[in-house]
Amino acid sequence: QVQVVESGGGLVQPGGSLNLSCAASGIVFSRYAAGWRRQVAGKQLLVARIGADGQTKYYDDSVKGRFTISRDNAKKTIFLQCNSLKVEDTATYYCNIGSTNDYWGQGTQVTVSS
């Protein structure tokens, strides 16, 4: 049975940091690219994505220089280090492993507010 579980969300003040984690089980994790998407008011955005080998990375322009995606294939986990958070980063963040038709987590809420 495949499980994808996010953690690390929460309430943080503008300028603060969070480190999101996504742990997978039941799949050959190292074969898949993976990414983080966020959703607010029904709109979804691909925030960051990382290749299966951890070398190829993509960031949306809105988070470049502030967010860093990484992965640990031995632990079957991907991370999203979010620094210099802004109010507009507030959203539910979802981990997606493989294509959008593959595996998703349940989401973790990130709220940036003073």
QUIDARA-V961134 format. One record per backbone hydrogen bond with DSSP energy under -1.0 kcal/mol. NH is the residue of the N-H (numbers start at 1). CO is the residue of the C=O. E is the energy in kcal/mol with one decimal. If there is no record, write none. Layout:
((NH:CO:E) (NH:CO:E))
This chain:
((3:25:-2.1) (5:23:-2.5) (7:21:-2.1) (10:109:-1.0) (12:111:-2.7) (15:85:-3.3) (16:13:-2.4) (18:82:-2.3) (20:80:-2.7) (21:7:-2.7) (22:78:-2.1) (23:5:-2.6) (24:76:-2.8) (25:3:-2.1) (29:27:-1.7) (31:28:-2.1) (32:29:-1.9) (34:50:-2.4) (35:96:-2.7) (36:48:-2.7) (37:94:-2.8) (38:45:-2.6) (39:92:-2.3) (40:43:-2.3) (43:40:-2.3) (45:38:-2.7) (47:36:-2.2) (48:36:-1.6) (49:58:-2.1) (50:34:-3.3) (51:56:-2.9) (54:51:-1.4) (58:49:-2.5) (60:47:-2.6) (63:60:-2.0) (64:60:-1.0) (66:63:-2.3) (67:63:-2.3) (68:81:-2.2) (70:79:-1.7) (72:77:-3.0) (77:72:-1.9) (78:22:-2.1) (79:70:-2.9) (80:20:-2.3) (81:68:-2.9) (82:18:-3.4) (83:66:-2.1) (85:16:-2.4) (89:86:-2.0) (90:87:-1.8) (91:110:-2.0) (92:39:-2.2) (93:108:-3.1) (94:37:-3.8) (96:35:-2.8) (97:103:-2.6) (98:33:-3.1) (102:99:-2.0) (103:97:-2.2) (105:95:-2.0) (108:93:-2.1) (110:91:-2.8) (111:10:-2.8) (113:12:-2.1))
